Amino acid sequence: MSATEDLARAVRGAAEGVGRSVVRVGGQWRGGSGFVIGDGLVLTNAHNVRAERLSITFADGRQAEAGVRGVDVDGDLAVLEVDTGDLPAAEWADATAELGSAVLGVALAGSGGPRVTVGFVSSVQRAFRGPRGRRVAGAVEHTAPLAAGSSGGPLVDAAGRVVGINTNRVGDGFYLALPADAALRERIEALSRGQTVTRPRLGVAITPAPAARRLRRAVGLPERDGLLVRAVEEGSPAEAAGIAEGDLIVAAGGRALADADDLYEVLGALGGRTTLELRIERGAEERAVSVNVDGQASAEGGPVH
């Protein structure tokens, strides 16, 4: 049998197998995909979850309303609870996708039945920004074309087993998927039990570094590395600590800050600690600030750190 025939058989197998478990999350033109991972449970991307109750369309055309069981916004994962009927759960692969592996993207995007496309893993250990701007590392890059509304659907191997969760488009013809490795599946199991993932945060919106430098020059302040606060979320740890718009956060936990990723790494390394020491510059004065961080959800409207 030729390689083309093998691929054709894999496409048909994916459509008839995992394709039955793929769903559309939200409306036809605004939303994403997802797939059944257990009785009454559907996995999708967190960025597809825009309300507490969501419309779900199954591959056979049936529609139902879903609620949110657990969500990890910064990791871009969400588990929904919905009547899945007798649909089978998608099967997880035993190994993650490797560079050069043939993969298939499966989604329920737009009208009609499941869409199955073919590509290859073009890179591994890639990174992208989650819905709130936090860096998500370890993604798999592939070339299986995905239409709008495909995010949250499964990336599968030639046997139709899930090796990733399609998440993001990078340039023309390249796509990113969260690898379905043991760590990710542990997070999914926690979300399935109703555990919502929260991470320590300050509750500040940051001005990009080039713009921050221009703003400081414009008011006669010297250039300095740091994170310029452009907004403080009401009720946030930053507001409680007295941080204000225009402050420059130059260090956190004793580490100098050059970009938002530096701050994310400091916050991620806190472990069970809830207090973070910051150095901020307000005007020409530098001061120390102690912040009691928490893991509450941020306000919408852009990355909030």
C-alpha positions, 0 to 999 in steps of 0.5 A, spaced: 500 500 500 502 506 498 503 512 503 498 516 499 493 510 501 495 510 508 494 517 509 487 516 506 485 510 510 488 514 516 483 520 514 477 516 514 479 512 520 480 519 524 473 521 521 469 515 523 473 514 530 475 520 534 471 525 529 465 522 533 467 525 539 469 532 536 464 538 538 463 545 536 463 550 542 459 556 542 456 559 535 458 557 528 462 563 527 464 565 533 467 559 538 472 553 537 472 546 537 473 541 543 472 533 544 469 528 549 474 526 554 469 522 558 462 521 560 459 528 561 466 531 559 468 535 554 475 538 553 477 545 550 481 551 550 480 556 555 479 562 550 473 558 547 469 559 554 466 566 554 460 565 558 458 560 564 453 556 560 455 554 553 452 551 546 455 545 544 454 542 537 456 534 536 458 531 530 451 528 529 448 535 529 445 534 536 445 540 541 446 541 548 448 546 553 454 545 557 457 548 564 464 549 566 467 544 570 474 546 571 478 552 567 486 553 567 486 560 563 493 561 563 494 554 561 488 555 556 485 549 558 477 548 560 473 542 561 466 542 560 460 538 563 455 536 558 450 530 556 455 526 551 450 521 551 453 514 548 459 518 545 466 514 546 471 518 549 477 520 545 483 515 546 490 518 548 496 516 545 501 512 549 507 517 546 507 524 544 508 527 537 516 527 535 519 532 530 517 529 523 511 525 525 505 525 521 499 528 524 491 529 523 487 535 525 480 534 527 475 539 528 468 541 528 468 548 525 463 551 521 457 547 518 457 540 516 461 534 519 468 533 522 474 536 518 480 532 518 486 535 515 493 532 514 500 535 516 507 533 520 510 536 526 515 541 524 517 543 531 517 542 538 518 546 545 515 552 542 511 557 546 505 562 545 501 567 549 495 564 553 489 568 554 492 573 559 499 574 556 502 568 560 507 565 556 505 557 555 511 553 553 512 546 550 507 546 544 508 542 538 508 546 532 505 542 526 502 543 518 495 540 518 491 546 516 486 548 521 480 553 519 477 558 524 473 555 530 478 549 530 482 551 536 480 546 542 480 540 537 484 534 538 491 533 534 491 525 533 496 520 530 495 516 524 491 511 529 487 516 531 489 517 538 490 524 541 497 527 541 495 534 542 490 540 543 490 545 537 490 551 540 494 557 536 496 559 529 503 561 528 504 565 521 501 562 514 501 554 514 503 553 521 499 551 528 501 550 535 498 544 539 499 543 547 502 536 547 498 531 551 503 528 555 503 526 562 503 533 565 498 535 561 493 529 562 494 530 570 492 538 569 486 535 565 484 530 570 484 535 576 480 540 571 475 534 570 474 533 578 472 541 578 479 544 580 480 551 577 487 552 576 489 559 579 496 562 580 499 568 584 498 574 580 499 582 582 493 585 578 497 590 573 497 591 566 504 593 563 506 597 558 510 594 552 518 596 554 519 600 548 513 605 549 515 605 557 522 608 555 518 613 550 514 615 556 519 616 561 523 620 556 517 624 555 517 626 562 524 627 563 526 621 567 532 616 565 531 610 561 531 604 566 529 596 565 523 595 568 515 594 567 511 600 567 504 600 570 499 602 565 493 600 569 491 597 576 486 592 577 480 594 582 481 590 588 487 586 586 493 585 590 497 591 587 492 596 589 492 593 596 499 594 596 499 601 593 502 600 587 499 606 582 499 607 574 506 610 572 510 606 577 516 602 574 517 595 577 524 594 577 525 588 581 521 582 584 523 577 589 530 580 588 530 579 581 531 585 576 525 585 571 526 586 564 520 583 561 513 580 563 516 573 562 521 575 568 515 577 573 511 570 571 517 566 572 518 569 579 510 568 581 511 561 578 517 560 583 513 562 589 510 555 591 506 556 597 508 563 599 503 569 598 508 575 599 512 578 594 517 583 595 518 588 589 522 594 588 518 600 584 520 607 582 515 612 582 518 618 579 525 619 581 524 615 588 525 608 589 522 604 594 520 597 597 513 594 596 510 588 599 505 585 596 500 579 598 499 575 592 493 571 590 490 567 584 484 570 583 482 571 576 484 577 572 479 583 569 478 582 561 481 587 556 488 585 555 494 581 559 494 582 567 500 580 570 
